[in-house]
Amino acid sequence: MLGAMFLMATSAVGPGFITQTATFTYQLGAAFGFAILISVLVDIAVQLNVWRVLGVSGLYAQTLGNRILPGLGWALAALIFFGGVVFNIGNIAGAGLGLNAMTGMDARIGGGLSVIFALLIFLSKKAGVALDRIVVACGAVLILLMIFMAATTAPPLGEALRQTFVPDQVEFLVITTLIGGTVGGYITYAGAHRLIASGNTGVENVKAISQTSILGIVVATVIRFLLFLAVLGVVSTGVVLAEDNVAADAFSVALGEIGLRVFGAVFWVAAITSVLGCTYTTVSFLTTKNTTARTKNWYFLGFLVLTTGVFLMLGQAPQTLLIMAGAFNGTVLPLGFAVILYAAWRRRDLLQGYKYPKWLLILGVLVWLLTIYMGYNSLGGLASLWTEG
């Protein structure tokens, strides 16, 4: 349960998460706290439904989709795979940049070494146990580093608290961006699929499943809020930060030369956990509970070799592909969430006869409508990209 919770949380806290949080804090100041609050409430509604349906059924999302409509699950798996490949290239690039900032190592070498580290975890005899322990440890390191930064920059806590509930400005686009980054694409299923693999499923585990899903979001939120406070402490002094690298600049301003090293450590930990989460979850969409460990190892190896090969050739994830993957992720959430809600509403047989709470289903439908709006906006961006191409 603990491993599943931290896998979800640390999968959400990737290089993009760090960059987004720092940039939006620089742009919005204390008002960004409100965007975090609203995105958290939506995230909880999504994860409560996803974890409960998948956890009670004991089925991976693609298997559940295929039981509802043959082929639907594989369509979802294809979308997850495409997004997973592109974003893992970005995660590997982030790991390389983190080691570069921390040690001065060439970013490509750093990215390659990080992948070898991830592969050793997946190929170990007790891969599940190793994965759980690593993500829990990395989550704890991230929280401690964020507390250290927030304490050092001394942010205006009173103003941050006030604007978290009564903001001076509200940016809906920022809120939807945060939601997509925390429960979009493969991240939606990371914790639930790990939970299924661990065997803690069924009606008898409903309470623990729900509590764990909420705590996973809370962990990711604590990290985001601490980073928000750390950057806010720097921004509130009136200092001008480099807009192309706000996070690194904020750490440097706060701590001097050591700040860049701390930023490197934060970025690497965030990136390597996202590599682990992305690889594990993407492969879980290509397998079933009956797939042998040997076959899964080949899938892990193939996925990491593929994404690392592209990274080493290009040095980063291609910008156009990142935009396309982001747009596809905008469709993954409403499609995948529709499968979850339909199973809760009409397929009690797949939930072992479990009577699904009406309040949770209604809450899920309201959030699903929001995800459709987000998906529509994402496809609009994809259409513009296609036209420009």
C-alpha positions in Angstrom: 0.0 0.0 0.0 2.8 2.4 1.0 4.7 1.6 -2.2 1.6 2.1 -4.4 0.9 5.5 -2.7 4.4 6.8 -3.2 4.6 5.5 -6.7 1.6 7.5 -7.7 2.9 10.6 -5.8 6.4 10.5 -7.1 5.2 9.7 -10.7 3.3 13.0 -10.5 6.4 14.8 -9.2 8.6 14.8 -12.3 10.8 17.4 -14.0 7.7 19.1 -15.6 6.1 19.3 -12.1 9.2 21.1 -10.7 9.3 23.5 -13.7 5.6 24.2 -13.7 5.4 24.9 -10.0 8.3 27.3 -10.0 7.1 29.1 -13.2 3.5 29.5 -12.1 4.7 30.8 -8.6 6.9 33.3 -10.3 4.0 34.5 -12.5 1.1 34.4 -10.0 2.9 34.8 -6.6 0.8 33.8 -3.6 -2.4 33.4 -5.7 -0.9 30.2 -7.1 -1.9 28.6 -3.8 -5.5 28.7 -4.9 -4.7 26.9 -8.1 -3.0 24.2 -6.1 -6.0 23.8 -3.8 -8.6 23.4 -6.6 -6.4 21.0 -8.5 -6.0 18.9 -5.4 -9.7 18.6 -4.8 -10.2 17.4 -8.5 -7.2 15.0 -8.2 -8.7 13.4 -5.1 -12.1 12.9 -6.8 -10.3 11.2 -9.8 -8.1 9.0 -7.7 -10.8 8.0 -5.3 -12.8 6.6 -8.2 -9.9 5.1 -10.2 -8.4 3.3 -7.1 -11.7 2.1 -5.8 -12.9 0.6 -9.1 -9.6 -1.0 -10.1 -8.8 -2.0 -6.6 -12.1 -3.7 -5.9 -12.2 -5.4 -9.4 -8.6 -6.4 -9.2 -8.3 -5.7 -12.9 -5.8 -3.5 -14.8 -7.5 -0.5 -16.6 -7.0 -2.0 -20.1 -8.5 -5.4 -18.9 -11.5 -3.6 -17.4 -12.0 -1.6 -20.7 -11.9 -4.8 -22.8 -14.4 -6.5 -20.5 -16.8 -3.5 -21.1 -16.2 -3.3 -24.8 -13.7 -5.5 -26.6 -10.8 -3.4 -28.0 -11.5 -0.4 -25.8 -8.8 -1.3 -23.3 -6.2 -1.7 -26.0 -7.1 1.7 -27.5 -6.5 3.1 -24.0 -3.2 1.2 -23.8 -2.1 2.6 -27.1 -2.6 6.1 -26.0 -0.8 5.5 -22.7 2.1 3.9 -24.5 2.6 6.8 -26.9 2.5 9.3 -24.1 4.7 7.1 -21.9 7.4 6.9 -24.5 7.6 10.6 -25.2 7.4 11.7 -21.6 9.9 9.1 -20.5 12.4 10.7 -22.9 11.7 13.9 -21.1 12.1 12.2 -17.7 15.5 10.8 -18.8 16.6 14.2 -20.0 15.5 15.6 -16.7 17.6 13.0 -14.8 20.6 14.0 -17.0 20.1 17.7 -16.3 19.8 17.0 -12.6 23.1 15.2 -12.4 24.6 17.9 -14.5 23.5 20.6 -12.1 24.6 18.4 -9.1 28.0 17.2 -10.3 28.8 18.9 -13.6 28.5 15.6 -15.4 27.5 15.6 -19.1 23.7 15.5 -19.3 23.7 12.6 -21.8 26.0 10.5 -19.6 23.9 11.4 -16.6 20.7 10.3 -18.3 22.3 7.1 -19.5 23.6 6.2 -16.0 20.1 7.1 -14.5 18.5 4.6 -16.8 21.0 1.9 -15.9 20.1 2.5 -12.2 16.4 2.2 -13.1 17.0 -1.0 -15.1 18.9 -2.6 -12.2 15.9 -2.1 -10.0 13.5 -3.6 -12.5 15.7 -6.6 -13.2 16.5 -7.4 -9.5 15.1 -10.6 -8.1 12.8 -8.7 -5.7 11.9 -5.9 -8.2 8.6 -5.1 -6.5 10.1 -4.7 -3.1 13.0 -2.7 -4.5 10.7 -0.4 -6.4 8.5 0.3 -3.4 11.5 1.1 -1.1 13.1 3.3 -3.7 10.0 5.4 -4.4 9.3 5.8 -0.6 12.8 6.8 0.1 12.9 9.3 -2.9 9.5 10.8 -1.7 10.9 11.3 1.7 14.1 13.0 0.3 12.0 15.3 -1.8 9.9 16.4 1.2 13.0 17.0 3.3 14.7 19.0 0.6 11.6 21.1 0.1 11.2 21.8 3.8 14.8 22.9 3.9 14.3 25.3 0.9 11.0 26.7 2.3 12.6 27.3 5.7 15.6 29.0 4.1 13.7 31.4 1.9 11.2 32.4 4.7 8.1 32.9 2.5 5.2 35.2 3.6 3.1 32.4 5.1 0.1 34.6 6.1 -0.3 35.9 2.6 0.2 32.5 1.1 -2.5 31.1 3.3 -5.0 33.9 2.6 -4.6 33.7 -1.1 -4.9 29.9 -1.1 -8.5 30.5 -0.1 -9.2 34.0 -1.3 -6.9 34.7 -4.3 -6.3 38.1 -5.8 -6.5 36.4 -9.3 -7.7 33.1 -10.7 -6.1 31.5 -13.8 -8.3 28.5 -14.9 -5.7 27.5 -17.5 -3.2 27.1 -14.8 -5.6 24.9 -12.7 -6.3 22.6 -15.7 -2.6 22.4 -16.4 -1.9 21.2 -12.8 -4.7 18.7 -13.0 -3.4 17.2 -16.2 0.1 17.1 -14.8 -0.9 15.3 -11.6 -3.6 12.8 -12.9 -3.0 12.9 -16.7 -1.8 10.0 -18.9 0.0 7.1 -17.2 0.1 8.9 -13.8 -3.7 8.2 -13.3 -3.1 4.5 -13.1 0.4 4.3 -11.6 -0.6 3.7 -8.0 -3.7 1.6 -8.7 -1.8 -0.8 -11.0 0.9 -1.2 -8.4 -1.8 -1.9 -5.8 -3.2 -4.7 -8.0 0.2 -6.2 -8.6 0.7 -6.3 -4.8 -2.5 -8.3 -4.3 -4.2 -5.8 -1.9 -7.5 -5.8 -3.8 -11.1 -6.8 -3.3 -14.1 -5.5 -1.4 -12.5 -6.3 1.9 -9.8 -3.7 1.2 -12.0 -0.8 0.2 -11.3 1.4 3.2 -7.5 1.0 2.9 -7.6 1.5 -0.9 -9.5 4.8 -0.5 -7.2 6.1 2.3 -4.1 5.2 0.3 -5.3 7.0 -2.8 -6.0 10.2 -0.9 -2.7 10.0 0.9 -0.9 9.7 -2.4 -2.4 12.9 -3.7 -1.6 14.5 -0.3 2.1 13.5 -0.6 2.3 15.0 -4.1 0.5 18.1 -2.9 2.8 18.6 0.2 5.8 18.5 -2.2 4.2 21.0 -4.6 3.1 23.4 -1.8 6.5 23.3 -0.1 8.2 24.1 -3.5 5.6 26.8 -4.0 6.5 28.4 -0.6 10.2 28.0 -1.3 10.0 29.9 -4.7 7.5 32.4 -3.2 10.0 33.3 -0.5 12.5 34.2 -3.3 9.9 36.0 -5.5 8.5 38.1 -2.6 11.9 39.8 -2.2 11.4 41.3 -5.7 14.3 39.5 -7.3 14.1 39.0 -11.0 14.6 35.3 -12.1 15.6 33.9 -15.4 12.2 33.0 -17.1 13.7 30.1 -19.0 14.9 28.4 -15.8 13.0 29.8 -12.9 13.4 26.8 -10.6 17.2 26.6 -10.8 17.6 30.4 -10.5 15.4 30.4 -7.4 17.5 27.8 -5.7 20.7 29.7 -6.7 19.4 33.0 -5.4 18.3 31.4 -2.1 21.4 29.3 -1.4 24.2 30.6 -3.6 26.4 28.0 -5.3 25.1 25.1 -3.1 21.6 26.0 -4.2 22.4 24.8 -7.8 23.5 21.5 -6.3 20.4 21.2 -4.2 18.3 22.0 -7.3 20.2 19.2 -9.1 19.4 16.7 -6.4 15.7 17.7 -6.4 15.5 17.5 -10.2 17.3 14.2 -10.3 15.2 12.5 -7.6 12.0 13.9 -9.3 13.2 12.6 -12.7 14.3 9.1 -11.6 11.1 8.4 -9.8 9.2 9.5 -12.8 11.3 7.2 -15.0 10.5 4.3 -12.6 6.8 5.2 -12.5 6.4 5.8 -16.2 8.2 2.6 -17.1 6.3 0.5 -14.6 2.9 1.8 -15.5 3.4 1.8 -19.3 4.6 -1.8 -19.2 1.6 -2.7 -17.0 -0.7 -1.7 -19.9 1.1 -4.2 -22.1 0.7 -7.1 -19.7 -1.8 -8.9 -17.6 -1.6 -10.3 -14.0 -0.7 -13.7 -15.6 2.3 -12.3 -17.5 5.5 -14.0 -16.3 8.2 -11.9 -14.5 10.7 -12.9 -17.3 8.4 -11.4 -20.0 7.9 -8.2 -18.0 11.7 -7.9 -17.6 12.0 -8.0 -21.4 9.3 -5.3 -21.7 11.1 -3.1 -19.1 14.3 -3.5 -20.9 12.8 -2.8 -24.3 10.9 0.3 -23.1 14.0 1.8 -21.5 16.3 1.0 -24.4 13.8 2.6 -26.8 13.4 5.8 -24.8 17.1 6.1 -23.9 18.1 5.5 -27.6 15.9 8.4 -28.7 17.2 10.6 -25.8 20.8 9.9 -26.7 20.2 10.7 -30.4 18.3 13.9 -29.7 19.5 15.0 -26.3 15.9 15.8 -25.3 12.3 14.9 -26.1 11.3 16.5 -29.4 9.2 19.6 -28.7 6.6 18.7 -31.3 6.2 15.2 -29.9 5.9 16.6 -26.3 3.1 18.9 -27.4 1.4 16.0 -29.2 1.8 13.7 -26.3 0.4 16.3 -24.0 -2.6 16.7 -26.3 -3.2 12.9 -26.4 -2.9 12.9 -22.6 -5.8 15.3 -22.6 -7.9 12.6 -24.3 -6.6 9.7 -22.1 -8.1 11.1 -18.9 -11.7 11.4 -20.1 -11.6 8.1 -22.0 -10.0 6.1 -19.2 -12.2 7.8 -16.6 -15.3 7.0 -18.6 -14.4 3.3 -18.4 -14.0 3.6 -14.6 -17.3 5.4 -14.1 -19.2 3.0 -16.4 -17.9 0.0 -14.5 -19.0 1.7 -11.3 -22.4 2.5 -12.7 -23.4 -0.5 -14.8 -21.0 -3.3 -14.3 -21.4 -4.4 -10.7 -20.5 -7.9 -11.8 -16.9 -6.7 -12.5 -16.7 -5.2 -9.0 -17.4 -8.5 -7.2 -21.0 -7.4 -6.5 -19.8 -4.3 -4.6 -22.5 -1.6 -4.2 -20.7 1.6 -5.4 -21.4 4.8 -3.4 -23.7 7.2 -5.3 -22.0 10.3 -3.9 -18.7 9.1 -5.3 -20.1 8.3 -8.7 -21.8 11.7 -8.9 -18.6 13.4 -7.9 -16.8 11.4 -10.5 -19.3 12.4 -13.3 -18.9 16.1 -12.4 -15.1 15.8 -12.6 -15.4 13.8 -15.8 -17.2 16.6 -17.5 -14.3 18.9 -16.5 -11.9 16.4 -18.1 -13.9 16.5 -21.3 -13.4 20.3 -21.4 -9.7 19.9 -20.7 -9.5 17.2 -23.5 -11.3 19.5 -25.9 -8.7 22.3 -25.3 -5.9 19.8 -25.7 -7.2 18.6 -29.0 -7.5 22.3 -30.1 -3.8 22.7 -29.4 -3.1 19.5 -31.4 -5.1 20.8 -34.3 -3.2 24.1 -34.3 0.1 22.1 -34.2 -1.1 20.0 -37.2 -2.0 23.1 -39.2 1.3 24.7 -38.5 3.1 21.5 -39.5 
